[in-house]
Amino acid sequence: MRIEAKLFYLLLPFYLLVGVVYGFVTGWSEWVGILALPLVGALAGMIGFYLAFTGRRIGLRPEDRNDGEIEEGAGEQGHFSPWSWWPMVVAGGAAVAFLGLAVGWWIFFISVGIGVVGLIGWTFEYSRGDHAH
C-alpha cells in the first residue's frame, strides 16, 4: 500500500496550494472554496496516513515489490457475504434519501430509519442465526 499512500500524501500539498491560489483569485471573498479545498487536502492526508499505517501492519504486497509475481496475489482477498440481502436494504435507504432531498424532507427522515436498520443488520448478520460464529 505504499504507492497508494504516496499518491494520497501528494494530494495534501496540492489541495493546500490550490486553496491558497483560489483565495488569491477570488480576493479572499468566497469562503466556501477557501475552506473546502484545504479540508479536501486534509482528508487526502488522513487517507494516506491510514493506508501507510495499514501497509506497515500487513507488510508488503506483491504489487509493492519490484520482484512480485502476478500469481502471488491469487487466493482469498478478504471476507465477503455472498448471500447477504442487507446491502440492498442500505442501497434502498440511500435511494429513498435522494428522493427525499428532491421531494420532501419527511421522506428523507424515513430513509434514515431504513438505512440504520440496514446498516445494523449488515453489521450483525454473522452474530445471529445460521452463520453465527
ChimeraX attribute file (.defattr): number of C-alpha atoms within 10 A of each C-alpha:
attribute: neighborCount
match mode: 1-to-1
recipient: residues
	/A:1	19
	/A:2	19
	/A:3	14
	/A:4	15
	/A:5	21
	/A:6	15
	/A:7	14
	/A:8	21
	/A:9	21
	/A:10	15
	/A:11	18
	/A:12	21
	/A:13	16
	/A:14	13
	/A:15	19
	/A:16	20
	/A:17	15
	/A:18	16
	/A:19	21
	/A:20	16
	/A:21	14
	/A:22	17
	/A:23	18
	/A:24	12
	/A:25	11
	/A:26	12
	/A:27	9
	/A:28	13
	/A:29	11
	/A:30	12
	/A:31	11
	/A:32	8
	/A:33	17
	/A:34	20
	/A:35	14
	/A:36	14
	/A:37	21
	/A:38	20
	/A:39	16
	/A:40	16
	/A:41	23
	/A:42	19
	/A:43	15
	/A:44	21
	/A:45	21
	/A:46	16
	/A:47	17
	/A:48	24
	/A:49	16
	/A:50	14
	/A:51	20
	/A:52	19
	/A:53	14
	/A:54	14
	/A:55	18
	/A:56	12
	/A:57	9
	/A:58	9
	/A:59	11
	/A:60	13
	/A:61	13
	/A:62	14
	/A:63	15
	/A:64	14
	/A:65	10
	/A:66	7
	/A:67	7
	/A:68	13
	/A:69	11
	/A:70	8
	/A:71	8
	/A:72	10
	/A:73	12
	/A:74	8
	/A:75	7
	/A:76	6
	/A:77	7
	/A:78	5
	/A:79	6
	/A:80	7
	/A:81	11
	/A:82	6
	/A:83	6
	/A:84	12
	/A:85	13
	/A:86	19
	/A:87	15
	/A:88	12
	/A:89	19
	/A:90	22
	/A:91	14
	/A:92	16
	/A:93	23
	/A:94	17
	/A:95	14
	/A:96	21
	/A:97	23
	/A:98	16
	/A:99	15
	/A:100	17
	/A:101	13
	/A:102	11
	/A:103	12
	/A:104	12
	/A:105	14
	/A:106	11
	/A:107	16
	/A:108	21
	/A:109	15
	/A:110	14
	/A:111	22
	/A:112	16
	/A:113	12
	/A:114	19
	/A:115	23
	/A:116	14
	/A:117	16
	/A:118	20
	/A:119	17
	/A:120	12
	/A:121	19
	/A:122	18
	/A:123	11
	/A:124	10
	/A:125	17
	/A:126	13
	/A:127	11
	/A:128	10
	/A:129	8
	/A:130	8
	/A:131	8
	/A:132	9
	/A:133	7
